[in-house]
Structure formats: structure tokens, C-alpha cells
């Protein structure tokens, strides 16, 4: 990952040279960079992917090979980190530069605003296709965008993938732009949000989401047990 600041905009770029799969080092590094952003207090934060991939989510090939304690720590970090992004006290903008699958999709959903690349990309909560139950925190993030009706059922329970334009129509993303313009457009959105009062924004965001966080965060460790069992079987 890379951290840079452009005037009042901080930018975290995810680029492992592949699909930005999430594993132990991913969450450690992302949390360290979120710590830095909280210390330095930019006006807004952009989370950007690499060309063609925002993130493919958890590395489900590597995770089952971990010692049980390390797998437990990683899966707890997974839920807690994405909830941290959702509750982050600054405006956050996802520059979704390509495919956003499973945990990668939910990382985008955790941000306050999403700019998606136009093209042959998919947004996909594919957990039910590979035998993994969806954690409550992922359902909360999705419901905060699309509610709990037909779109939620189709997308989360039935595991239907969406194109960028389909996601825009269902309000899962806020803009779809040419692939080469995603990061530039995300910076423009972040710059406009940076003009808001940080203290007021952070307080109002906490009030909006605190009840869901109070309910969801205690479930991260509890549900991890079932998730670990499912992940081991799928691996």
C-alpha cells in the first residue's frame, strides 16, 4: 500500500500487483495507514485500487493454511477494519478501479462515496456460491446503501453479480466514469467534501452509525467461529 497527500486529500492506494487480496498483512498495513490519517487529519480520505481491480476480497486459498490463532486474528481484523472504515471520522471516497468482489466490495461499501470504473467489471457478493455465510457487519454495510428489500435479496442472498451500470442504477455506487478517470474523479469528490467541518462531520457520522456499530461489533468475534469453520471446509 502507498500513502500520499494531495493538498488536503490523503490517499491510500492498494496495489499488490495482482488482485489486492486481503490477508494478515493487508489489515495490519491498512490499519497503520488509517492511524496515520487520523493523526494527520487531512480534509478527506481516498481509498484507491489498482488498474482493473479494487479488491478481490479475502485470500481464501491462503487463509485455510494459517494456524488457527492466526486465522482467527485475521478474520476478526477483517470485520473490525471494515467497520472502522465505515465509522471513520473523516469523509471517505472509494476509487473503485475495477472488480470489487466479496470483502473488496464491502470495503467500497464502507466508504461514504463510491466512484466506479466503467467497463467489464463486476461487483459481487459471492459468499453463498462458495459456502461462506455473510457476517452481520457485511449485511449492515450493504443495507445502509440499498435497504433490506428486493435489491438486497438479489445481491446478497442470491449472489447475483452486477456490472458498474447496474450497480449505479441500484445506488450501490455514486458515479461510473471511464476507467482512466476514476482516481481523478474521486479526488475531486474528496476535495469538495474536505470543505466540510471535520468535527461536525465526524460527530454526525458517529451518531448516524453508532447504534448499528454497538449491535454489530460484538458479533464479529462470535460469528468468526462459524466463518472459520466454513472457510476451512471451502479451502
N, C-alpha and C positions, 0 to 999 in steps of 0.2 A: 504494500500500500504506500501511497505517497500523500503527503500533506503539503498544501501550498495555500498562500493567501493572496487574493487579488483585491487590493483596496480593502473594503470591509467584508469581503466574502472569503470564508475559509472553504477549502475544497479537499475532500478525501477521495482519492482515485483508487479503485480496486483493479488490480491488473496482475494476475499470476501467470500471464502468457497463455492461459488455457480458457477455462470456463468460470473462473472465480469461485471454485468450490469452497465450501465452508468446513473448516476443521478446527482443531485446538488453536493453532497459531492465528487463524483468521480472527477469532473472537478476542484473543489476547491483544492483537495489534489494533483492531478496531476500537476496543475499549481504551487503549492507551491514547489513541488519536482523539477520541471523544473527550477524554480527560484534558487533553491539550486545548481543545476548542473551548471547553468550559473555563479553563484558566485564562485564555487569551481574549475571550468574549468578542468574537467577530460579530458583525451585524446579522449574519445568516450563514448557514452551512449547506454546501452542495455535496451529495454523495454520488459519485460517477462511476460507471463501469468502463470496461474496455470495449473496443470496437467489436460488435457482434454479440457481446454477452454483458448483461448486467451481472447476473449470477445464476448458476445452475443449482444453487442451494447446497444442502449438506452433501458431503462426500460419503455416500453410503457404501462405497467399496472399502474405504479406509477405516471408517468408524467401527465396523464389527471386528477389526483386527486389533483394536486398542484393548488394553487391560480394562477390566470392568470399572475401576475407580476413575480412570481417565475418560472413559466413555460417559460416565455419569457426570463428571465435571463439565465435559464438552456440551452435553445436551442441556444441562442447566444454564450454561453460558449462552447457548443458542436462544432460549426463551428470554432470559434476563436481558441480554444485549438488545434484542429487537424491541422489547418493551422499553428499554432505556431510550432507544432512538425515538419511539412513539411519544415518550414523555419529555424529550429533550427540551430544555428551556429556551432554545433559540429557534427561529424559523428554519425548517429543513426542506431541501428540494432534492428529489431523486432525478438524476440524469440517467434514464434507463436506455442504455446504448444498444440494447439487443435483447436476446432471450432472457426472460425472468421466470424461473421455474422454482416451485416449492419455496424453500427458505429465501431464495433470491427474490422471488415475487413478494414475499411478506416483508422483506427489507424495504422494498419500494413502497409498500402499503404503510409502513411505519413512518414514512416521511410525510410532511404536511402538503406537499405538492409534487406532482409527477409529470415529467416531460419524457415522452416515449419516442423511440426511433421508428420511423415509418419503414416498412419492409416485411420480408418473410420471417418475422419473429413470432414467438408465441409467449403468452402469459398463461401459466398452467400450474394449478394446484393439483399435482399428480399423485398425491399420497395414497389415495384409495385405489389407484391402479397397481401400486407396489406393496400393498398390505400394511400401510402405516396409518394409525389413527391420527386425526388432526388434533393438535393440542389446543386447549381453550384459548391461549393467548393469540394464536393464529386466527381463530374464528372471531375473536374480538376485534382484531385489526381489520379484518375483511368486513365485518358487519358495520364498522364505523364508516365505511365508504359506501356500501351498497345496500345496507339494511339486511333484513333476515327473510326476504321474500324469494321470488322465483329466480332472480339472478344469483342470489347466494346459493340456493339449492342446486342450480345447474352447474355453477362454477366449483363450489366446494364439495358438495356431496356426490355429484355425478362426474366430477373431474373433467369437465369439458374445457379444452384449451381455447383461448381467444387470440385473434390477431390484434395488432395495435388498434386498428379502427374499430373493431368490435368492443375492445376494452374502453375506448373513448366513448362510444355510444352508451355503455353501461356505467360510465363515470368512475371507472377504476383508475384511469389516468386523466390528467387535466389537459394535456396537449399532445398531439402527434406531429412531429416535424421530420424533415429529411434527416437521415442518419448522421450526416456530417455537421448538422446544426444543433444536435441535442445538447451538448455541453454549453455551447454559447448561449442557447436559449435558456437553459437552467440558470446560468449566471445572471442573465437579465432579470429573470423572475426573482432570484435571490437578492439582487440589488434593490428591487422595488420593496421587498419585504424587510430589508435591512433598515429602511427608513422608519419602520415602526418602533415604538418604545419597547426595548428589550424587557425591562421589568414588568410592564403591563402585559406584554405578550406571554411571558413565562408564567405569570400568576394566573391569567385567564386559561391558558392551556392546561395547567395543573388542575384547575377547578373543573374544567370540562372532562378530564380523563381520570381524575383521582378515584372516583367510585369504581370504575372498571378495573383500574390498577389494583385497588385494595382487594377486589374479588379474585383477580386473575393471578397475581404474583405468588400467593401461597400455593397455587395449584401447579406451578412449574415443576417443583421437586417431586410432588406426588405423582403427576402424570408422566414424569420421566421414567418411572419404573415400567409402566406399560409400554411406553415408546421404545425403551431399550430392548425389551423382550421382542417386540415386533421387528425392530431394526436388525436384531441378531438373526431372526428367522429369515428375513428378506435377504440378508447378506450371505 
